[in-house]
Amino acid sequence: MADETMTKEEHARIAEAIRIAEASTAGEIYCVVARRSDGYFFSAAMLVTVSILVISLAVAFLLETWWFSMRLPIFVSAQLLALAAALALIYILPGLRIRLAPRRWQYGRAHENALKQFLARNVHLTAERTGVLIFVSLAERYAEIVADAGIDAKVPQDMWDSIVAGLVDDARNGRLADGFVTAVTAVGALLAEHFPIRPGDVNELDDHLVEI
């Protein structure tokens, strides 16, 4: 990937952390980082459209109050021109689109992407259902751990939440690679506690970070 989020050295560090963590467990760890989980054009366009409609109606009311009349074709043309300009602006500025999207919507889209990656990367197909996905979506500032049924049933949610909180904090402070290494190590310790390595263990998932 020509414009990767992390350097080759950081990729190598994370891959090595996964190999070390999995050396003590029959579980599997997979890491994914996404630049963003949605384009947010349609949500931003809806917000802009509603805002322009409300503002234009308010302006029309004020003009009527001040006894200033505007012909309907001119009023509608002004609305359409403002809408076209606003849509063009959010089309060419992706950063603006995500700022217009509600935080709940952003987290919802990032969560959906995490589940999509969990399935797309076959993390759910390990022999003992012990696959764990560590997922980060950068634009939404969102992180999540998706654990398969075998390990999730044995680990309280607050332990996953604690690992995620550390990962988010590291990412927020520009230490994304460090955050992944720390999270991988912590997840590996939990897997080793409940699913220790056994003779003949097979590595079922690739030991690297994927950027999307």
Secondary structure per residue as TSV (DSSP state, phi and psi in degrees):
chain	resnum	aa	ss	phi	psi
A	1	M	-	360.0	126.1
A	2	A	T	-69.0	-34.1
A	3	D	T	-119.6	61.4
A	4	E	-	-68.7	151.1
A	5	T	S	-70.9	-35.8
A	6	M	S	-121.2	158.0
A	7	T	-	-76.5	168.5
A	8	K	H	-61.7	-37.3
A	9	E	H	-64.4	-40.0
A	10	E	H	-68.3	-38.9
A	11	H	H	-59.5	-43.1
A	12	A	H	-64.2	-39.3
A	13	R	H	-61.7	-44.1
A	14	I	H	-68.1	-42.0
A	15	A	H	-60.9	-41.4
A	16	E	H	-66.1	-38.6
A	17	A	H	-62.4	-39.1
A	18	I	H	-65.1	-44.3
A	19	R	H	-62.1	-42.2
A	20	I	H	-65.5	-44.0
A	21	A	H	-62.7	-41.9
A	22	E	H	-77.6	-10.3
A	23	A	T	-68.1	-16.5
A	24	S	T	-112.0	6.2
A	25	T	B	-144.8	155.2
A	26	A	S	-85.3	-4.6
A	27	G	-	-77.8	172.6
A	28	E	E	-129.6	140.6
A	29	I	E	-121.5	134.0
A	30	Y	E	-133.2	137.4
A	31	C	E	-119.8	134.7
A	32	V	E	-135.5	135.1
A	33	V	E	-124.4	129.0
A	34	A	E	-111.1	140.9
A	35	R	S	-65.7	-43.4
A	36	R	-	-155.8	160.9
A	37	S	S	-107.1	0.3
A	38	D	-	-165.2	157.0
A	39	G	-	-81.3	-23.7
A	40	Y	-	61.7	17.6
A	41	F	H	-68.1	-45.8
A	42	F	H	-69.0	-38.1
A	43	S	H	-66.7	-40.7
A	44	A	H	-67.6	-39.5
A	45	A	H	-63.9	-39.1
A	46	M	H	-64.1	-44.3
A	47	L	H	-62.9	-43.8
A	48	V	H	-64.1	-42.9
A	49	T	H	-62.0	-47.1
A	50	V	H	-63.9	-41.0
A	51	S	H	-63.1	-44.5
A	52	I	H	-64.9	-38.8
A	53	L	H	-62.5	-46.7
A	54	V	H	-64.5	-45.0
A	55	I	H	-64.5	-41.9
A	56	S	H	-66.0	-37.4
A	57	L	H	-67.0	-38.1
A	58	A	H	-64.7	-41.4
A	59	V	H	-63.6	-42.6
A	60	A	H	-61.4	-40.3
A	61	F	H	-63.7	-42.9
A	62	L	H	-65.5	-41.0
A	63	L	H	-62.7	-39.9
A	64	E	H	-65.5	-38.1
A	65	T	H	-63.3	-36.8
A	66	W	T	-86.5	9.7
A	67	W	T	63.1	31.6
A	68	F	-	-108.3	115.6
A	69	S	-	-96.2	143.0
A	70	M	-	-127.3	131.4
A	71	R	-	-64.8	143.0
A	72	L	H	-56.6	-45.0
A	73	P	H	-59.1	-37.5
A	74	I	H	-68.5	-41.5
A	75	F	H	-62.5	-46.6
A	76	V	H	-65.4	-40.1
A	77	S	H	-62.2	-40.2
A	78	A	H	-64.4	-40.9
A	79	Q	H	-59.7	-48.8
A	80	L	H	-64.7	-38.2
A	81	L	H	-65.1	-44.0
A	82	A	H	-63.7	-40.8
A	83	L	H	-65.6	-43.6
A	84	A	H	-62.0	-42.1
A	85	A	H	-64.8	-41.9
A	86	A	H	-66.5	-42.1
A	87	L	H	-65.8	-38.6
A	88	A	H	-63.3	-38.6
A	89	L	H	-65.3	-46.1
A	90	I	H	-73.2	-21.3
A	91	Y	H	-70.1	-39.9
A	92	I	H	-90.5	-7.4
A	93	L	-	-122.8	86.3
A	94	P	H	-58.1	-35.0
A	95	G	H	-63.1	-33.3
A	96	L	H	-69.5	-37.3
A	97	R	H	-59.4	-46.2
A	98	I	H	-71.1	-28.0
A	99	R	H	-70.6	-25.3
A	100	L	H	-83.4	-18.1
A	101	A	S	-78.3	133.9
A	102	P	-	-59.1	146.3
A	103	R	H	-58.6	-38.7
A	104	R	H	-62.0	-39.1
A	105	W	H	-65.2	-43.0
A	106	Q	H	-59.8	-48.1
A	107	Y	H	-64.7	-36.1
A	108	G	H	-63.6	-43.5
A	109	R	H	-67.4	-39.3
A	110	A	H	-66.0	-39.8
A	111	H	H	-62.7	-43.0
A	112	E	H	-60.9	-39.2
A	113	N	H	-66.4	-38.5
A	114	A	H	-60.8	-45.7
A	115	L	H	-64.7	-38.4
A	116	K	H	-61.8	-44.0
A	117	Q	H	-67.9	-35.8
A	118	F	H	-57.3	-41.6
A	119	L	H	-80.4	-42.5
A	120	A	H	-64.7	-31.4
A	121	R	T	-92.4	6.8
A	122	N	T	62.5	28.3
A	123	V	G	-67.0	-21.8
A	124	H	G	-85.4	1.4
A	125	L	G	-107.6	15.5
A	126	T	S	-70.1	155.6
A	127	A	T	-58.3	-40.9
A	128	E	T	-108.2	16.4
A	129	R	S	57.0	46.9
A	130	T	-	-116.9	23.2
A	131	G	E	-78.6	142.8
A	132	V	E	-131.6	126.0
A	133	L	E	-100.5	129.4
A	134	I	E	-107.1	115.7
A	135	F	E	-123.8	136.6
A	136	V	E	-132.3	134.1
A	137	S	E	-117.3	111.4
A	138	L	T	-68.1	-47.2
A	139	A	T	-60.6	-35.4
A	140	E	T	-87.5	-5.8
A	141	R	T	53.5	51.0
A	142	Y	E	-126.2	138.6
A	143	A	E	-136.0	151.0
A	144	E	E	-155.0	146.7
A	145	I	E	-110.6	122.9
A	146	V	E	-109.7	113.1
A	147	A	E	-109.1	138.8
A	148	D	-	-71.0	167.7
A	149	A	H	-58.6	-36.5
A	150	G	H	-60.9	-44.0
A	151	I	H	-90.8	-33.5
A	152	D	H	-62.3	-32.2
A	153	A	T	-68.5	-18.2
A	154	K	T	-104.1	-10.0
A	155	V	S	-117.2	124.3
A	156	P	-	-61.7	148.0
A	157	Q	H	-60.6	-33.3
A	158	D	H	-65.9	-23.7
A	159	M	H	-72.8	-41.6
A	160	W	H	-62.3	-43.3
A	161	D	H	-61.1	-37.5
A	162	S	H	-65.0	-41.5
A	163	I	H	-65.1	-43.0
A	164	V	H	-62.4	-41.6
A	165	A	H	-60.2	-41.5
A	166	G	H	-65.4	-39.5
A	167	L	H	-64.8	-44.0
A	168	V	H	-62.3	-42.1
A	169	D	H	-63.2	-44.2
A	170	D	H	-63.7	-43.4
A	171	A	H	-63.3	-41.0
A	172	R	H	-62.7	-30.1
A	173	N	T	-99.6	19.5
A	174	G	T	77.5	19.7
A	175	R	-	-118.2	52.6
A	176	L	H	-61.5	-45.5
A	177	A	H	-62.4	-43.6
A	178	D	H	-60.0	-40.6
A	179	G	H	-61.8	-42.2
A	180	F	H	-65.1	-43.6
A	181	V	H	-60.6	-45.3
A	182	T	H	-63.8	-43.2
A	183	A	H	-64.8	-42.9
A	184	V	H	-60.3	-44.1
A	185	T	H	-62.1	-43.4
A	186	A	H	-66.9	-43.4
A	187	V	H	-64.1	-40.8
A	188	G	H	-60.1	-38.5
A	189	A	H	-64.9	-40.5
A	190	L	H	-66.1	-42.2
A	191	L	H	-64.0	-42.1
A	192	A	H	-64.4	-34.0
A	193	E	H	-65.5	-41.0
A	194	H	H	-99.7	-25.9
A	195	F	S	-135.9	72.5
A	196	P	B	-63.9	158.8
A	197	I	-	-62.5	145.7
A	198	R	-	-128.7	157.4
A	199	P	T	-57.5	139.2
A	200	G	T	79.7	11.9
A	201	D	-	-61.2	139.3
A	202	V	-	-112.5	135.0
A	203	N	-	-77.1	111.9
A	204	E	-	-93.0	-18.6
A	205	L	S	-130.2	150.2
A	206	D	-	-63.0	142.1
A	207	D	-	-95.5	72.8
A	208	H	S	-158.2	169.1
A	209	L	E	-92.8	136.7
A	210	V	E	-108.7	132.2
A	211	E	E	-105.2	133.5
A	212	I	-	-129.3	360.0
